[in-house]
Amino acid sequence: MKINWSHLAIPVAGAAAAWELASVAFWEAAKPSLLTAMSVIAAGVLVRLARGLPFNNPDQFALDEVRQIAGAIKRSIRALRALIAVVFLAMGSLVFAKAINAALLAATFVPVKVGPYVEPGISAIVGFLLTYVFVRIFAVIKGDVSLADLQSDLLVKAVERKQGERFDKTLAKSDAPTVKNPEGYGKIIQ
């Protein structure tokens, strides 16, 4: 999946805000609510992944139309896989933020000068991941909406094509004689 760099601007801002405004204690206090929200998001993504191919009668579509839908579905599935991975990563960062902070502050290999930046750094990582989850949600929604638009457009084309074929067959089977103009019809008389 290709990274859309514009999707990283908001999470970087979220990380900067978390660096300045949120402590690890804040994330610890917010953890139950945030984990619940992330769990609901993960459940929604898993349900969407389980949905599979969202049309059941490919016979009504032309080959290029089926390829278009299949490509859009593959892009949507990749976006959902990326979203679920980021959700799990964000959940893990929430669960382990306090422990990682304590371990890094107690570690002897961390230089004394780095100590004051450990907690804001961990907070920034959590803020980045949480913000990125919500940016990815909007990207997935946009992809699903475009998939639904594509499906509806192709479905209308398929029905129009079928109706045209049905009309042509009905016209070909018609017993009505073709209308013939009499000889000389339309000539100017004078």
C-alpha positions as CSV (number, residue, x, y, z in Angstrom):
1,M,0.0,0.0,0.0
2,K,1.3,3.4,-1.0
3,I,1.7,5.9,1.9
4,N,-0.3,9.1,1.3
5,W,2.0,11.7,2.9
6,S,-0.9,14.1,3.4
7,H,-2.4,11.5,5.8
8,L,0.7,11.9,8.0
9,A,0.4,15.7,8.6
10,I,-2.5,15.5,11.1
11,P,-0.9,12.6,13.1
12,V,2.4,14.6,13.3
13,A,0.4,17.5,14.7
14,G,-1.3,15.1,17.1
15,A,2.1,13.9,18.2
16,A,3.4,17.4,18.7
17,A,0.3,18.2,20.8
18,A,0.7,15.1,22.8
19,W,4.4,15.9,23.4
20,E,3.4,19.3,24.8
21,L,0.1,18.6,26.5
22,A,-0.2,15.0,27.5
23,S,1.7,12.9,30.0
24,V,2.0,9.2,30.3
25,A,-0.3,9.5,33.4
26,F,-2.9,11.2,31.1
27,W,-2.8,8.2,28.7
28,E,-3.0,5.8,31.6
29,A,-6.1,7.5,32.9
30,A,-7.7,7.7,29.4
31,K,-6.7,4.1,28.6
32,P,-10.0,2.3,29.5
33,S,-12.1,4.7,27.3
34,L,-9.6,4.7,24.5
35,L,-9.2,0.9,24.5
36,T,-13.0,0.5,24.4
37,A,-13.1,2.9,21.4
38,M,-10.3,1.1,19.6
39,S,-11.9,-2.3,20.3
40,V,-15.1,-1.1,18.6
41,I,-13.1,0.2,15.6
42,A,-11.3,-3.1,15.4
43,A,-14.5,-5.0,15.6
44,G,-16.0,-2.9,12.8
45,V,-13.0,-3.4,10.6
46,L,-13.1,-7.2,11.2
47,V,-16.8,-7.3,10.3
48,R,-16.1,-5.3,7.1
49,L,-13.2,-7.7,6.2
50,A,-15.5,-10.7,6.7
51,R,-18.1,-9.2,4.3
52,G,-16.0,-10.3,1.4
53,L,-16.9,-9.5,-2.2
54,P,-19.9,-7.1,-2.0
55,F,-21.7,-8.3,-5.1
56,N,-23.1,-11.8,-5.8
57,N,-24.0,-11.9,-9.6
58,P,-20.9,-11.1,-11.7
59,D,-22.6,-12.5,-14.8
60,Q,-24.5,-9.2,-15.4
61,F,-21.2,-7.3,-15.6
62,A,-18.8,-7.0,-18.5
63,L,-15.2,-8.3,-17.9
64,D,-13.7,-4.8,-17.6
65,E,-16.4,-3.8,-15.1
66,V,-15.6,-6.9,-12.9
67,R,-11.9,-5.9,-13.1
68,Q,-12.7,-2.4,-12.0
69,I,-14.8,-3.7,-9.0
70,A,-12.2,-6.3,-8.1
71,G,-9.4,-3.7,-8.1
72,A,-11.4,-1.3,-5.9
73,I,-12.2,-4.2,-3.5
74,K,-8.5,-5.1,-3.3
75,R,-7.6,-1.5,-2.5
76,S,-10.3,-1.4,0.1
77,I,-9.0,-4.6,1.7
78,R,-5.5,-3.3,1.8
79,A,-6.7,-0.1,3.5
80,L,-8.6,-2.2,6.1
81,R,-5.6,-4.4,6.8
82,A,-3.5,-1.2,7.4
83,L,-6.2,0.2,9.6
84,I,-6.5,-2.9,11.8
85,A,-2.7,-3.1,12.1
86,V,-2.5,0.6,13.2
87,V,-5.4,0.0,15.7
88,F,-3.6,-2.9,17.3
89,L,-0.4,-0.9,17.4
90,A,-2.2,2.0,19.1
91,M,-3.9,-0.3,21.6
92,G,-0.5,-1.9,22.4
93,S,1.1,1.5,22.9
94,L,-1.7,2.5,25.3
95,V,-1.4,-0.7,27.3
96,F,2.4,-0.6,27.6
97,A,3.1,3.2,27.6
98,K,3.4,3.4,31.4
99,A,5.6,0.3,31.7
100,I,7.9,1.4,28.8
101,N,8.2,4.8,30.4
102,A,9.2,3.4,33.8
103,A,11.6,0.9,32.2
104,L,13.4,3.6,30.1
105,L,13.6,6.0,33.0
106,A,15.1,3.2,35.2
107,A,17.4,1.9,32.5
108,T,21.1,2.5,33.0
109,F,21.8,2.7,29.2
110,V,19.7,5.8,28.8
111,P,21.8,8.9,29.2
112,V,20.8,11.4,31.9
113,K,20.4,14.1,29.2
114,V,17.7,12.0,27.4
115,G,15.7,11.3,30.6
116,P,13.5,14.4,30.4
117,Y,12.5,13.6,26.8
118,V,11.4,10.0,27.5
119,E,7.9,10.7,28.8
120,P,7.1,13.3,26.2
121,G,8.5,11.0,23.5
122,I,6.3,8.1,24.6
123,S,3.3,10.5,24.8
124,A,4.0,11.7,21.3
125,I,4.1,8.2,19.9
126,V,0.8,7.4,21.5
127,G,-0.7,10.7,20.2
128,F,0.6,10.0,16.7
129,L,-0.8,6.5,16.6
130,L,-4.2,7.5,18.0
131,T,-4.5,10.4,15.5
132,Y,-3.3,8.2,12.7
133,V,-6.1,5.7,13.5
134,F,-8.7,8.3,13.0
135,V,-7.1,9.6,9.8
136,R,-7.0,6.1,8.4
137,I,-10.7,5.6,9.3
138,F,-11.7,8.6,7.1
139,A,-9.5,7.2,4.3
140,V,-11.2,3.8,4.6
141,I,-14.6,5.4,4.6
142,K,-13.7,7.4,1.5
143,G,-12.6,4.2,-0.2
144,D,-15.7,2.4,0.7
145,V,-17.9,5.3,-0.6
146,S,-16.0,5.3,-3.9
147,L,-16.4,1.5,-4.1
148,A,-20.2,1.9,-3.6
149,D,-20.3,4.6,-6.2
150,L,-18.5,2.4,-8.7
151,Q,-20.8,-0.5,-8.0
152,S,-23.9,1.6,-8.4
153,D,-22.7,3.1,-11.7
154,L,-21.8,-0.3,-13.0
155,L,-25.1,-1.8,-11.8
156,V,-27.0,0.9,-13.7
157,K,-25.0,0.2,-16.8
158,A,-25.6,-3.5,-16.5
159,V,-29.4,-3.0,-16.1
160,E,-29.4,-0.6,-19.1
161,R,-27.5,-3.2,-21.1
162,K,-29.9,-6.0,-20.2
163,Q,-32.9,-3.8,-20.9
164,G,-31.5,-2.9,-24.3
165,E,-30.9,-6.6,-25.1
166,R,-34.4,-7.5,-24.0
167,F,-35.9,-4.7,-26.1
168,D,-33.9,-5.8,-29.2
169,K,-35.0,-9.4,-28.7
170,T,-38.6,-8.3,-28.4
171,L,-38.4,-6.2,-31.5
172,A,-36.8,-9.1,-33.4
173,K,-39.5,-11.5,-32.4
174,S,-42.3,-9.1,-33.2
175,D,-44.9,-10.4,-35.7
176,A,-46.0,-7.0,-36.8
177,P,-45.2,-6.5,-40.5
178,T,-42.8,-3.7,-41.4
179,V,-44.6,-0.7,-42.6
180,K,-43.9,0.0,-46.3
181,N,-44.9,3.2,-48.0
182,P,-46.8,2.9,-51.3
183,E,-44.9,3.5,-54.4
184,G,-44.8,7.1,-55.3
185,Y,-45.6,8.2,-51.8
186,G,-44.3,11.6,-51.0
187,K,-43.8,12.7,-54.7
188,I,-44.8,16.2,-55.5
189,I,-48.0,16.2,-57.7
190,Q,-48.3,18.9,-60.3
